[in-house]
Amino acid sequence: MKDLRVFSGRSNPRLAERVADYLGIPLGRAQLSNFPDGEIALKLVEDVRGRDAFVLQSTCAPGADHLMELLIFIDCLRRASARKITAVLPYFGYARQDRKDEGRVPITAKLVANLLVTSGADRVVTLDLHAAQIQGFFDIPVDHMSARPVISAFFERLKDEPLTVVSPDVGNAKQARMYAERLGADLAIIDKRRVSGSESVSYTIIGDVAGRTVIMVDDMIATAGTITQAANIVRDHGARRIVIAATHAVLCGPAVERLASAPIDEIAVCDTIPLSAAARDQLSGVSVLTVSELLGEAIRRIYRNESVSNLFMK
């Protein structure tokens, strides 16, 4: 893989290092800094002419800086004559702004897709988009990976317990069913009505959780309102143990405080977004699952022009 280069922005360098280690190559050398006025400065320290370049960058908060850094990186690689440029976004920010649900609002997910293509990306690899249809916003190939293999492996140790996979809302039922089938578990669904963008109210549960270990999985934990309300409901309905997992630990606003006070026994999140210091200090029983092997294998196969289809768990 002498013509493969993997570079990292500043949003998630540890994950990029793990991906490079999996591939058995050094991380691409680049100098990233800021000018005195805060503008981003970038210089590649190695030749990329005619090579396949992959840039790993999660566009998590502060999202504007990380997104701009990724766009600058792609433009720099294009001007340095890289043969192919793949943007690897473990976490695709702005994914929740994927439609106009009221008047006079943008579709920011589409804007981000346009920016990535315009900057020079030939391909995008991402993980557990909030809305899968965002793939259609791009006019270039998109490999939409799933963290289910990683999260399912974490849950395997619970298979001997009486398990119920609970969907925290109706919209997540399809994903919950996939986990239930893989683990041989029962399925339950929380009937929830949303009050506003930052607050939701859960009303009842469809299914049996009494005396059982409850598993709840979501693509992300943002303010943690939905997942903690769901945890309270299943506990009130007699759940013996509650284990939650999410691909993206956004953890904004009151999320950490809500999780710390909720009746949750274990939390597992992937390393698509670095876990905040507050989360590490205040939350007990947190496991961080790495997606480095999943992303690394996708990069290897894309570089070799091999199929990545069997990396997608159905």
C-alpha positions as CSV (number, residue, x, y, z in Angstrom):
1,M,0.0,0.0,0.0
2,K,2.8,2.3,-0.9
3,D,0.4,4.8,-2.6
4,L,-2.0,5.0,0.3
5,R,-2.0,8.0,2.6
6,V,-4.2,8.6,5.6
7,F,-4.3,12.0,7.1
8,S,-6.1,13.4,10.2
9,G,-7.7,16.7,11.0
10,R,-7.7,17.9,14.6
11,S,-11.2,16.7,15.6
12,N,-10.3,13.0,16.3
13,P,-6.5,12.3,16.0
14,R,-6.6,9.3,18.3
15,L,-9.1,7.5,16.1
16,A,-7.0,8.3,13.0
17,E,-3.9,6.9,14.7
18,R,-5.8,3.7,15.4
19,V,-6.9,3.4,11.8
20,A,-3.4,3.9,10.6
21,D,-2.1,1.3,13.0
22,Y,-4.7,-1.2,11.7
23,L,-3.6,-0.5,8.2
24,G,0.1,-0.9,9.2
25,I,1.1,2.5,7.8
26,P,2.2,5.7,9.5
27,L,-0.3,8.6,9.7
28,G,0.2,11.1,6.9
29,R,2.3,14.1,7.9
30,A,0.8,17.5,7.8
31,Q,1.2,20.7,9.8
32,L,-2.1,22.2,11.1
33,S,-2.2,25.4,13.0
34,N,-4.0,28.7,13.3
35,F,-2.9,32.1,12.2
36,P,-3.0,34.9,14.8
37,D,-6.5,35.9,13.7
38,G,-7.8,32.3,14.1
39,E,-7.8,31.3,10.4
40,I,-6.7,27.7,9.7
41,A,-3.2,27.1,8.3
42,L,-2.3,23.8,6.6
43,K,0.8,22.5,4.9
44,L,1.4,18.9,3.7
45,V,4.8,17.6,4.7
46,E,4.9,14.8,2.2
47,D,4.3,14.2,-1.4
48,V,0.8,13.0,-2.4
49,R,1.0,13.4,-6.2
50,G,-0.7,10.4,-7.8
51,R,-1.5,8.8,-4.5
52,D,-4.8,7.9,-2.9
53,A,-5.5,10.2,0.1
54,F,-8.0,9.6,2.9
55,V,-8.7,12.4,5.4
56,L,-10.3,11.4,8.7
57,Q,-12.3,14.2,10.4
58,S,-15.5,14.2,12.4
59,T,-17.4,17.4,12.0
60,C,-18.4,17.6,15.7
61,A,-18.5,20.7,17.8
62,P,-17.0,23.2,17.2
63,G,-18.5,22.0,14.0
64,A,-17.8,25.0,11.8
65,D,-14.0,24.9,12.6
66,H,-13.8,21.1,12.0
67,L,-15.8,21.3,8.8
68,M,-13.8,24.2,7.4
69,E,-10.6,22.4,8.3
70,L,-11.8,19.3,6.4
71,L,-12.7,21.4,3.3
72,I,-9.2,23.1,3.4
73,F,-7.5,19.7,3.7
74,I,-9.4,18.3,0.7
75,D,-8.6,21.4,-1.4
76,C,-5.0,21.2,-0.4
77,L,-4.8,17.6,-1.5
78,R,-6.5,18.3,-4.8
79,R,-4.0,21.2,-5.5
80,A,-1.1,18.9,-4.5
81,S,-2.3,16.4,-7.3
82,A,-3.6,13.5,-5.2
83,R,-5.0,10.9,-7.5
84,K,-8.1,10.2,-5.4
85,I,-9.4,12.0,-2.3
86,T,-11.8,10.3,0.2
87,A,-13.3,12.2,3.1
88,V,-13.8,9.9,6.0
89,L,-16.4,11.4,8.4
90,P,-16.9,9.1,11.4
91,Y,-19.5,11.6,12.5
92,F,-21.3,13.7,9.9
93,G,-22.3,17.0,11.5
94,Y,-25.5,18.8,10.5
95,A,-27.1,15.5,9.6
96,R,-30.2,16.3,11.6
97,Q,-30.9,19.3,9.3
98,D,-31.8,17.1,6.4
99,R,-35.2,18.6,5.4
100,K,-37.4,21.7,5.7
101,D,-39.8,20.9,8.5
102,E,-41.0,24.5,8.6
103,G,-40.8,27.6,6.5
104,R,-37.6,29.7,6.1
105,V,-35.1,27.1,7.3
106,P,-32.1,25.7,5.4
107,I,-31.3,22.1,4.5
108,T,-27.8,22.3,5.9
109,A,-27.0,18.6,5.4
110,K,-27.3,19.2,1.7
111,L,-25.2,22.3,1.9
112,V,-22.4,20.3,3.6
113,A,-22.6,17.6,0.9
114,N,-22.2,20.3,-1.8
115,L,-19.2,21.8,0.0
116,L,-17.4,18.5,0.3
117,V,-17.9,17.8,-3.4
118,T,-17.0,21.3,-4.5
119,S,-13.8,21.2,-2.4
120,G,-12.6,18.2,-4.4
121,A,-13.7,15.0,-2.6
122,D,-14.0,12.0,-4.9
123,R,-15.7,9.8,-2.3
124,V,-17.2,9.9,1.2
125,V,-17.1,7.3,4.0
126,T,-19.3,7.9,7.0
127,L,-20.8,6.1,9.9
128,D,-24.5,5.9,11.0
129,L,-26.0,9.0,9.5
130,H,-28.9,10.3,11.4
131,A,-30.9,10.0,8.2
132,A,-29.8,7.4,5.7
133,Q,-31.3,9.4,2.8
134,I,-28.5,12.0,3.1
135,Q,-26.5,9.6,0.9
136,G,-28.6,10.9,-1.9
137,F,-27.4,14.5,-1.3
138,F,-24.1,13.6,-2.9
139,D,-23.2,13.2,-6.5
140,I,-20.1,11.1,-5.6
141,P,-20.0,7.6,-4.1
142,V,-20.9,7.4,-0.4
143,D,-20.1,4.4,1.8
144,H,-22.5,4.5,4.7
145,M,-21.0,2.2,7.3
146,S,-22.8,0.9,10.4
147,A,-21.4,0.5,13.9
148,R,-23.7,-2.5,14.5
149,P,-20.9,-5.0,14.3
150,V,-18.9,-3.2,17.0
151,I,-21.9,-2.6,19.3
152,S,-23.3,-6.1,18.8
153,A,-19.9,-7.5,19.8
154,F,-20.2,-5.5,23.1
155,F,-23.7,-7.0,23.7
156,E,-22.7,-10.6,23.0
157,R,-21.7,-11.1,26.7
158,L,-25.3,-10.4,27.7
159,K,-26.9,-13.2,25.5
160,D,-27.4,-15.6,28.4
161,E,-29.6,-13.1,30.2
162,P,-33.3,-12.5,29.6
163,L,-32.9,-9.6,27.0
164,T,-35.3,-7.1,25.6
165,V,-34.1,-4.6,23.1
166,V,-36.1,-1.4,23.5
167,S,-36.5,1.3,20.9
168,P,-36.6,4.7,22.6
169,D,-39.0,5.9,19.9
170,V,-41.0,4.5,17.0
171,G,-38.6,5.9,14.5
172,N,-35.8,3.8,15.9
173,A,-37.8,0.5,15.8
174,K,-36.2,-0.9,12.6
175,Q,-32.7,-0.6,14.1
176,A,-33.9,-2.1,17.4
177,R,-35.4,-5.0,15.6
178,M,-32.1,-5.7,13.9
179,Y,-30.3,-5.9,17.2
180,A,-33.1,-8.0,18.7
181,E,-32.8,-10.6,15.9
182,R,-29.1,-10.7,16.1
183,L,-29.1,-11.2,19.9
184,G,-32.2,-13.5,20.0
185,A,-33.9,-10.9,22.3
186,D,-37.4,-9.7,22.6
187,L,-38.4,-6.3,21.2
188,A,-40.3,-3.4,22.9
189,I,-41.0,0.1,21.7
190,I,-41.5,3.4,23.6
191,D,-44.4,5.5,22.3
192,K,-43.1,9.1,22.4
193,R,-44.4,12.4,21.4
194,R,-42.0,15.3,20.8
195,V,-42.7,18.7,22.3
196,S,-39.9,20.7,20.8
197,G,-36.4,20.3,19.2
198,S,-34.8,20.1,22.7
199,E,-37.6,18.4,24.7
200,S,-39.5,15.2,24.3
201,V,-42.2,13.4,26.4
202,S,-42.5,9.6,26.5
203,Y,-45.8,8.1,27.4
204,T,-45.9,4.3,27.4
205,I,-44.1,1.1,26.4
206,I,-45.3,-1.5,24.0
207,G,-43.8,-4.9,25.1
208,D,-42.6,-6.6,28.2
209,V,-39.5,-5.5,30.1
210,A,-40.3,-6.7,33.7
211,G,-37.4,-8.6,35.3
212,R,-35.3,-8.4,32.1
213,T,-32.0,-6.8,31.0
214,V,-33.0,-3.9,28.7
215,I,-30.8,-2.8,25.8
216,M,-31.4,0.5,24.1
217,V,-29.4,1.6,21.1
218,D,-29.5,4.9,19.2
219,D,-27.4,6.5,16.5
220,M,-26.4,9.4,18.8
221,I,-26.9,10.8,22.2
222,A,-27.3,14.6,22.0
223,T,-29.1,16.2,24.9
224,A,-29.9,12.6,26.3
225,G,-33.5,13.6,26.8
226,T,-35.0,10.7,24.8
227,I,-32.8,8.0,26.2
228,T,-33.0,9.0,29.8
229,Q,-36.8,9.3,29.7
230,A,-36.9,5.9,28.1
231,A,-34.7,4.5,30.9
232,N,-37.0,5.9,33.5
233,I,-40.0,4.3,31.8
234,V,-38.5,0.8,31.5
235,R,-37.3,1.0,35.1
236,D,-40.8,1.9,36.2
237,H,-42.1,-1.1,34.2
238,G,-39.8,-3.4,36.2
239,A,-36.6,-3.6,34.1
240,R,-33.9,-5.4,36.1
241,R,-30.9,-3.8,34.3
242,I,-30.5,-1.1,31.7
243,V,-27.6,-0.9,29.2
244,I,-27.6,1.8,26.5
245,A,-25.3,2.2,23.5
246,A,-24.9,4.9,20.9
247,T,-22.6,5.4,17.9
248,H,-22.0,9.1,18.4
249,A,-21.5,10.6,21.9
250,V,-22.5,14.2,21.0
251,L,-23.4,14.9,24.7
252,C,-24.4,18.5,24.4
253,G,-26.2,20.8,26.9
254,P,-27.5,18.8,30.0
255,A,-26.7,15.4,28.5
256,V,-24.0,14.4,31.0
257,E,-26.0,15.4,34.0
258,R,-29.1,13.6,32.7
259,L,-27.2,10.4,32.1
260,A,-25.5,10.6,35.5
261,S,-28.8,10.8,37.3
262,A,-30.7,8.3,35.1
263,P,-31.3,4.7,36.2
264,I,-28.7,3.4,33.7
265,D,-26.3,0.6,34.6
266,E,-23.9,0.7,31.6
267,I,-23.2,3.1,28.7
268,A,-21.3,2.2,25.6
269,V,-20.4,4.8,22.9
270,C,-18.1,4.6,19.9
271,D,-15.0,6.7,19.4
272,T,-16.4,8.6,16.4
273,I,-16.4,11.7,18.7
274,P,-13.8,12.1,21.5
275,L,-15.5,11.6,24.9
276,S,-15.5,14.9,26.8
277,A,-13.6,15.4,30.0
278,A,-16.9,16.1,31.8
279,A,-18.3,12.8,30.6
280,R,-15.2,10.8,31.7
281,D,-15.3,12.5,35.1
282,Q,-19.1,12.3,35.9
283,L,-20.2,9.1,34.2
284,S,-19.4,5.7,35.7
285,G,-19.6,2.4,33.8
286,V,-18.8,4.0,30.4
287,S,-17.2,1.8,27.7
288,V,-15.7,3.4,24.6
289,L,-15.8,1.1,21.6
290,T,-13.4,1.8,18.7
291,V,-14.6,1.8,15.1
292,S,-11.0,1.9,13.9
293,E,-10.9,-1.6,12.5
294,L,-14.2,-1.1,10.7
295,L,-13.0,2.2,9.1
296,G,-9.6,0.8,8.5
297,E,-10.9,-2.2,6.6
298,A,-13.2,0.0,4.5
299,I,-10.2,2.2,3.6
300,R,-8.2,-0.9,2.7
301,R,-10.9,-2.2,0.4
302,I,-11.6,1.1,-1.2
303,Y,-7.9,1.6,-1.9
304,R,-7.7,-1.9,-3.5
305,N,-10.9,-1.4,-5.4
306,E,-12.5,-4.3,-3.5
307,S,-16.1,-4.7,-2.4
308,V,-17.1,-3.2,0.9
309,S,-20.6,-4.7,0.8
310,N,-20.0,-7.4,3.4
311,L,-18.9,-4.7,5.9
312,F,-22.6,-3.5,6.0
313,M,-24.5,-5.6,8.5
314,K,-28.1,-6.0,7.3
